[in-house]
Amino acid sequence: MDEARARELLTAAALHDPGALPGAAHADLLALGENAVFALPGTGPAGAGGLVVKVGRDASRHPELMERAEREVAIATWLAEAGVPAVRAAEPKPRLAEGHPLTVWHRLPAAERPATAADLAALLRRVHALPAPDFALPRRELLGGVERWLTLAGAAIDPDDAAYLRARRDGFAAAAAALTPRLPLGPIHGDALPRNVHIGPEGPVLVDLETFSFDLREHDLVVMALSRDRYGLPAEQYDAFVAAYGWDVREWEGCAVLRGARETASCAWVAQHAPTNPKALDEFRRRVASLRDGDPQVRWYPF
């Protein structure tokens, strides 16, 4: 889904209920990835008081995407009730536009500074202390999107690379299922990165809730270990993360398995952009080559 298509869907939703999505025709694109994220014009400084709309992919072809959107809104309500600082939903359930789910959120005030690894760790401690909500959270299907992303990549990527990633997916899925965790299972964020923390006037706020799961808490910690090894996170920032959380997941014998699963998923995620973006294709090839070569220190670049 490109920006033009996402704007068409936002406009279609606004036509059905123009008062609820004010200024949709003049929305600013904030992000384009798994979802297209638009900011509607706000009434306060830096958009404060306005709304943000997330436009999802076609749920008529992938019904799980509608379920995920519904769950994300429920998670926001649950976190609010638990007192965890997180983005708040502006509507109690998703809208539907031509088969695509749209969720509406209160826009956060402008960030006061970039989030740090320690900010993320403090929020994770709060999330990991929560009991399960009264609705079902899925397991963290880290590898669940691999087939869809490789299918979207199509002929843009080498078929041998696609087959290699499918084989890695199957191997790591089996290995992950056999892990013995060090921490108790419970709610996790699922994509625990500083980019998913917003620093507002009242402190750190957790955003991007769609990957919330009930699974190994180690999933949330391996993300930062991989950031240190692959994406250039400075060692001192990783050490601050460990200090703020209270434990280094690299001490756990299962760390390499979850890391390998996440690397596999990250390669496939980039692949879906290869048909339209040459930089994505270059990054995909870099990542797959490093996996084939067994080199865990080749630098990957966020995409």
Sequence and secondary structure as in RCSB ss.txt:
>XXXX:A:sequence
MDEARARELLTAAALHDPGALPGAAHADLLALGENAVFALPGTGPAGAGGLVVKVGRDASRHPELMERAEREVAI
ATWLAEAGVPAVRAAEPKPRLAEGHPLTVWHRLPAAERPATAADLAALLRRVHALPAPDFALPRRELLGGVERWL
TLAGAAIDPDDAAYLRARRDGFAAAAAALTPRLPLGPIHGDALPRNVHIGPEGPVLVDLETFSFDLREHDLVVMA
LSRDRYGLPAEQYDAFVAAYGWDVREWEGCAVLRGARETASCAWVAQHAPTNPKALDEFRRRVASLRDGDPQVRW
YPF
>XXXX:A:secstr
  HHHHHHHHHHHHHHSTTTSTTGGG EEEEESSSEEEE   SSGGGTT EEEEE   TTT THHHHHHHHHHHH
HHHHHHHT  B  BSSSS EEETTEEEEEEE     SS   HHHHHHHHHHHHT    SS      TTTTHHHHH
HHHGGGS HHHHHHHHHHHHHHHHHHHT   SS  EEE SS  GGGEEEETTEEEE   TT EEE THHHHHHHH
HHHHHS   HHHHHHHHHHHT  GGGSTTHHHHHHHHHHHHHHHHHTTTTT HHHHHHHHHHHHHHHTT TTS  
   
